[in-house]
C-alpha cells in the first residue's frame, strides 16, 4: 500500500521504516527536503540526523509534505502536536481528502518547562482539532499512548500483552487501521468510540511521562485488565 | 487503626466497609448526620440509601465531618472532587494537621453533560489543591483510577494482576498508604512521585470513562507492563 508520513522525526522514521519493512511503498514528507538531508547534528533528544537513518532505509522515499500526502492512500501524522494542524495544512487538505489520516501526535507543550503539559485537553483534543480542520479526511487517533519503538513492535514489552486504542468517527477507517496495527503485532486493540475519545488517550500523556521517570525507561505499555 | 472517612457515598461506604472488615475503627463523616440517616431514596447513580448500607455495617460509626476527621489517625477524602476542598474545610484543618490524608476523589465536572470533563487538570490537580489548602496534612493521592469495588478488592478483575498508583510529597506517608493498599490486596503499587503527579492519575479519568462505555462495565483495571 502507498503510505505517506508527515514528519521526519523519531516517530516518522520508526513508523516509516516498519511500514517499508512490511512491504509498503512509503514516502516521508518534510517542509524542506534539502535542509532535512543536509542536517548532520543530532536533535534535541539525541537522535541521529535524518540522513543517517535514511541511508539505512533506502527504500523509503523522501519528499515534501505535499508530495508525501499526495503519495499516500493512508497518511500518518507524525509531526509535533503543537504544529500538526499547520503541517497538515502545508501538506494540503486536497491531498488528504477521503483518505485515512492516522494521527499519532500528542499536543505536548514544552513552553512551561518539564514535564510538558498539554496544549489542548479535557474539553477538546488534537485529534478533534485535526478532524475539524480537515473534515474530508477520516482521522483515526492511534499509537499515541506508547513510545515509537513500542508503537511498531508491541512485543518489545510484556511479550506484547498490552493494549492499544483507536478513536475516530469512521468505522471502516478504524477497521483498516486495526488491520495495520495487527500487522505491527498488536493483538489487543480497543475501539474507544468517536474522535472525541482522543481526549482520553492524549490525556494519558501526563501519567505516561511520570511513569517514564519512575520506571527509568520509555519501554512500557498499558494493559486494560478485566 | 482509627480511620476517618469524609463522604458517605459509594466510595466512602466501600472503603469504610472494607477497612472495618479488616479490623480498623472507622468513622464516616457527613455534613448532616440526621439527614443522612433519614434519606430513604436511592442516589442519582441508583445506589441504596446510606442507612441501608449502615444497617449491614453496624461496626462503622457515623459522625459529622469534624468528628470523623478528629477520630482518624488516617483520613480518607471520599467526597465529590468538585466539593472536596469545601468538605475538608468543614472537617477542619486542625483535625487534619500532621495526618495522612488519602485523596481518592476525582474532580469530575458534570455541569457540561456526559461524559464529565475535569474541573481542574493539566497544570494543576485536585490532589495539589487539597495539599495547598491543607499544608499541614500529608496528602497521598491513591485509588482514584479504579471503581470503588476494585479499589478495595483488586482481585475482582484480572486476578488482581494490575497496577495502582500513589502520589505525594511525604515518603513515609506514601509508605504507610502502600501498606494499607497491600492489605486490600494490591500487589503492584507504583510511586509516581510528588503530589503534582496526581495530574497524571486524575487525567486517566477521561479514558476510564470511555473504557467503561466501551467495555460495558466499571470492573476493569490498568496494568503497567514492562
Contacts between the chains, C-beta under 8 A, distances in Angstrom:
chain1	res1	chain2	res2	distance
A	112	B	123	7.1
A	117	B	122	5.1
A	117	B	123	5.2
A	118	B	122	5.4
A	121	B	121	6.4
A	121	B	122	5.2
A	121	B	203	7.5
A	122	B	117	5.1
A	122	B	118	5.4
A	122	B	121	5.2
A	122	B	122	6.8
A	122	B	206	7.4
A	123	B	112	7.1
A	123	B	117	5.2
A	157	B	225	5.5
A	157	B	226	5.6
A	158	B	225	3.3
A	158	B	226	6.5
A	161	B	225	6.6
A	162	B	223	7.6
A	162	B	225	4.4
A	165	B	207	7.6
A	190	B	211	7.1
A	190	B	214	6.0
A	190	B	215	7.9
A	191	B	214	6.7
A	192	B	207	7.2
A	192	B	210	4.7
A	192	B	211	7.1
A	192	B	214	5.6
A	193	B	210	6.0
A	193	B	213	6.8
A	193	B	214	6.5
A	197	B	207	7.7
A	197	B	210	4.7
A	199	B	206	5.0
A	200	B	206	4.2
A	200	B	207	3.2
A	200	B	208	7.8
A	200	B	209	7.5
A	200	B	210	4.8
A	200	B	211	7.8
A	201	B	207	6.2
A	203	B	121	7.5
A	203	B	203	4.3
A	203	B	204	7.4
A	203	B	206	5.1
A	203	B	207	6.7
A	204	B	203	7.4
A	204	B	204	6.9
A	204	B	207	6.1
A	206	B	122	7.4
A	206	B	199	5.0
A	206	B	200	4.2
A	206	B	203	5.0
A	207	B	165	7.5
A	207	B	192	7.2
A	207	B	197	7.7
A	207	B	200	3.1
A	207	B	201	6.2
A	207	B	203	6.7
A	207	B	204	6.1
A	208	B	200	7.8
A	209	B	200	7.5
A	210	B	192	4.7
A	210	B	193	6.0
A	210	B	197	4.7
A	210	B	200	4.8
A	211	B	190	7.1
A	211	B	192	7.1
A	211	B	200	7.8
A	211	B	224	6.3
A	213	B	193	6.8
A	214	B	190	6.0
A	214	B	191	6.7
A	214	B	192	5.6
A	214	B	193	6.5
A	215	B	190	7.9
A	215	B	224	7.7
A	215	B	226	6.6
A	217	B	226	7.4
A	219	B	226	7.0
A	220	B	224	5.9
A	220	B	225	6.3
A	220	B	226	4.9
A	221	B	224	7.7
A	221	B	225	4.6
A	222	B	222	5.6
A	222	B	223	7.2
A	222	B	224	6.2
A	222	B	225	7.0
A	223	B	162	7.6
A	223	B	222	7.2
A	223	B	223	4.3
A	223	B	224	8.0
A	223	B	225	5.1
A	224	B	211	6.3
A	224	B	215	7.7
A	224	B	220	5.9
A	224	B	221	7.7
A	224	B	222	6.2
A	224	B	223	7.9
A	225	B	157	5.5
A	225	B	158	3.3
A	225	B	161	6.6
A	225	B	162	4.4
A	225	B	220	6.3
A	225	B	221	4.6
A	225	B	222	6.9
A	225	B	223	5.0
A	226	B	157	5.6
A	226	B	158	6.4
A	226	B	215	6.6
A	226	B	217	7.4
A	226	B	219	6.9
A	226	B	220	4.9
